[in-house]
Amino acid sequence: MGPTQKADSREHTLSRMLALLEEAAGRGASLVVFPELAFTTFFPRWLLEGEALDQYFERGMPNPAVAKLFDRARALRVGFYVGYAELTPDGRRYNCAILVDRDGEILGRYRKVHLPGSVEPRPGARYQQLEKRYFEYGDLGFPAFRAGSAWAHAIMGMMICNDRRWPESWRVLGLQGVELVCIGYNSAAYDPNGGATEDGALRTFHSTLVTQANAYMNATWAISVAKAGEEDGSGLIGGSCIVDPNGRIVAQAQTLADEVVVADIDLDLCRQGKDKMFNFAAHRRPEQYRVITERAGVIEPAVLDAD
C-alpha cells in the first residue's frame, strides 16, 4: 500500500483500500492483508496531544468510519487483516491489528508487543519515532487462532512491524502450530534511531530476511505487507511479500505504491518442516534455553580457561 499523507481524508484512504480489496477479490483472493496503521499516516513521527492525537485512534472496530470496508469484504466473501490505533473504552491505547473472517466477523485481535522508538522526542533529530509515547505494550501475547473451513481450518497468527524482527514472536506462534502469519508494517527507509548506517535498501533486505528465515524455522507461511513510499516527507520501505514454509518468496511487490500481489497458499507445505526438521516435540531442548528465556538482564559471556 502506498503512502497516506497527513492531509489525506479518511474517505480518500478508505477508497484506496476498497479498490485494493476489489482487485484482490477479482484475482481470486480470499484473504487480504493491509499494513500497520492502515487508515492513517504514521502519526508517531510527530509530537501530538489532545484532539490532534485522538483523531488517529479507533474507538471500536468496526466503526462508522470504516464500516464500508467490512461491508464490502463480507459481500465479496473476502477476509482481511488490518492494523490500526486502538483506543479502548477504559482509555488504553494500543497499536493493534485484527483478523476478520469471510463472514465479516473478527476472528482474532493482536496488540503490538515490541514497540520501537522513545517516549520523549530525541533532541535535534530530523525524524522522530514516538510509539512508546502513544502506545502501551501489547497485553495479549501472541495468540494463534483456528480459522474456519473457508480457510481450511488454518492456524493463524499476527504480528505488527517490529515484532517480525524478534525470533520470540515467531517461536511463540510456532509452538502453537501456526501455519500462516499475517504482518503489517510501516518501516522507515532510514535509521529511525539516528545515524547513517542504514539506508532503505538495507532495511528492505532486513525486512525480507527476517520474514524468510523465521517462516522457514517455524514451518509457516507468512504474508508481510508494507505501507510504503514518501509519506509526509519521511520515506517508508516497501518489500511486501508472501513467503512459503521453506522460506521462499512466492510473490513480492515491485513498487512503493498501491499494489496487489497474490499467491495460492497450500497449508500442506507446512508439514515438511513441522514433522521433520522443525518437529519441536522431537528435537527442541527447552531445558537448555532457560538461561535465555527466563533470566533477566544481560548475560555475561563465558570465560574459557586457556589451559
N, C-alpha and C positions, 0 to 999 in steps of 0.2 A: 504494500500500500504506500503510495506516495505521501509527501509531507502534508500536514494540516497546519495552516498558519493561524496565528493568534486572531487575526481579523476574520477568519472564515466563520460563517454561521453554522450552528448545529445542523440546520436543514441542508446546507450545502454538503457537509461532511457525510450526513446520513444518506444523501442521494448518491454519493460516490460508493458507499458501502452497499447500497441496494443494487447498483449497477454491477458491482463485482459479484454479488450473490446471484444475480440473474445469469451472468455469464458462466459462472461456475456450474449452476444447475443445468444450463444448456449444454454443458460439456460432460454431463453425467455425474457430477459430484453429489455426494450425499452428506458430506461434512465440509464446512468452510471454516478456515482458521483466520481470524483477524488479529491485528497486533495488540500489544500492550497499549493502554490508554488510547483506544482506537477512536473514541468520539471527539477527542480534543487534541490540541497541540500538547507537546511535552512541557507542561507548566512548571515542573520543579526546577527549571533553569532560571526562574525569577524569584525575587523576594516579594511575597504576596501576603495579604491578610484580609480579613473580613469578607465582604461580598466578592472582591476581586479573586479571592481564593475559592470561596464556596461555589462559584459558578461552574467550576470544573468537576464537582462531585455529584454522583448519582445517589439519590436518597432511597431508591428502591429499584428493583430490576425484575420485570420490565417496568418502565415508567412512560408517561405520555410522550416524552421527547424521543424515545427510541422504539416505541410500540410498532412502528411500521416495519422495522427490521424483523421483529418476532412474527408479525402477521404474515409478511411475505415469505419468510422462511418456512413457516408452517404450511402455507398454501403450496409451496414448491416441494414440500417434503424433504427439506434440507436442514440439517442441524448445524450448529456453529459453536465455535469458541470465540469469546470476545473479552478483551481486557478493558477495565475502566477504574476510575477513582470512586471508592465506595465510602459513603458517609452513613453509618448505622443509626438506628433510632436513638441509641444512647450516646451518640456523639463521637464515636470512634471512627478513625479514618484509616483505610487500607488501600493498597494497590492490589486490585482484585481481578480475578477472571472467573468466568462461568462457562460451563459446558451445557449447551442446550440441545435436547434431542430433536428428532424429526417431527415430533408432535408439538414442539414449542414449549416443552416442559424443561425446567432446569434440572439436569442430571447431577451436577456437582458444582461446588464453589471452591475456589482456592484463593488464598491471600499470600502475597509475596513475602517470603521469609528473608532472603538475602538482599537487604536494602543497601545500595551503594550511596556514596556521597557523604554529606555532612549535615549537621543541624544548623550551624551558623555559616553564613557566606564566607568564602575564603578571600581575605583582603587582596585586592589587586588582580584577582582572576578575571580573565575575559569571559569565561563560561562558568556558570555555577551548576552544581548538582545537589539539590536540596531534598532528596527523597526522605532522608532521615528527619527532616524538619516537618514534612507534611504527612507522613505515613507512620503508623505503628508497625512493628514487626508482625508478620502473619501469625495467627494463633490456631490455625487448623492443621498444621503439619503438612505432610504430603500424602493426602488421601488418594486412593485408587477407587475407581467407580466401574461397576459392571454395566455395560450397555445392554440394550435390548436386542431383539432378533434383527431389527433393521440394520444394526451394525455388528452382526454376527456375534453378539454377546462378548464383544471385545472388553478387555480390562484396560481402562483408560486413566491417564493421569495428566496433570497440568503443572506447568512452571511459568514464571514470568521473568523474562530478561536475564538479570544477573544470576538467577537461580541455576541457569543452564551451565554456568561456569564452575559449579561446585559439584564434585562427584557424589557427595552425600545426598543431594537432591535426587539424582538418578538411582542411587542404590536403594534408598528407602522405597521408591516406586518399584524398582526391580525386585525387591524382596516380597512385594505384593503380587508379583507375576505380571507386571504391566506389559501390555502389548502395543500400546500407542500412546505417545506423549505429545501433547499439544503445547506449543510455546509461542508467546508473542513477545516482541521486544521493540524498544526504542534505544538503540545503542549509538553513542556518539562516534563520529568519524574522526575523532581526535582524542587525545588523552584527557578524559574529563576531570582528572585529578591534578592537572598541570603537567608541564614538561613537554618535550618534543620527541620522545622515544617511540610513540605510537602514532601511525597515520591510519587513514581509512582502509588502506589495503591490508595492513597488518591486523587491524581489528576485525575486518571481514574474515580473514583467514582464521583468526582465533574463534570467531563465532561458529564457523563451519566445522572447524577441528573438534570442538567440544561436543557438537551435536553428533558428528560421525563416530567419534571414539566412544562416547557413552551409550549411543544406540547399540553399537556392537557389543560393548561389555555387559549390557543388560538385556541383549537379545530382544530389542523392541524397535518398532517403527517410531519415527519422530517427525513431526511437522513443525518447523521453526520459521516464524513469519515476522518480517520487519515492517516498521513504519520508517520509510527511507527518504533520502533527498535533503534538500536545503530547506530547513524549517525555521522560520523567524531568524535567519542569519546563522543558524547552527546546523552543521552537517550531520546527517544520520546515515549509517551504513545500510546497505541492502543485504543481499545474500540469502533471502528467503529460500528454503529448500525442504524437500521431502527426502528422508533418509531411511533406508531399509535396515533390517536387523543385522545385516552383515556390514553395516557402516557405509554402504554405497549410496551416493546421491542418485536418486532416480528422477528427480525433477528439480529445477532451480530457476529462480527469477533472473532475468537478464537486464533489467532496468532498475531505476530508482523511482519509478512512477507506479501508478495503479496498474496491476498486472495479475493475471490469474495463471497459476501453474497447477496441473492436475496429474495425479498418478493413481493407479489401481493399487490397493493395499491388500496383500494376501497375508492374513494372520498366520497361516501355516509356516511362513518363513521364520517365525519366531522359534519354532520347535528345535531347529538345529542347535542354536545357542543354548536354549533353556534346558534341553535334555542332554546335551553333551558337554561342550566346552565350558559353559557357564551354568552347569547344573549345581545350584547353590547347596542343595541338601547333600550332595555327594562330595563337593570339593571345597566349599568355604571352611575357613578355620577361625571363627569369630573369637575364640579364646585368645588368639594371637593378635587380634585387632584392638583389644580393650584399652591398651595404653593410648591409642589414638582416639577412640570414640568416647571414652569415659573420663580421661584425665584432663583436668582443666589447665590452661596456661601453656606456655611454651615448653616443649620437651627438649632438654639439652642433648646434644649428640653424644653418643657413647665414646669413651676414651679407650682406645685399644692399646694394650701392652705391647711395646715394640719388641719385647723379647719373645 
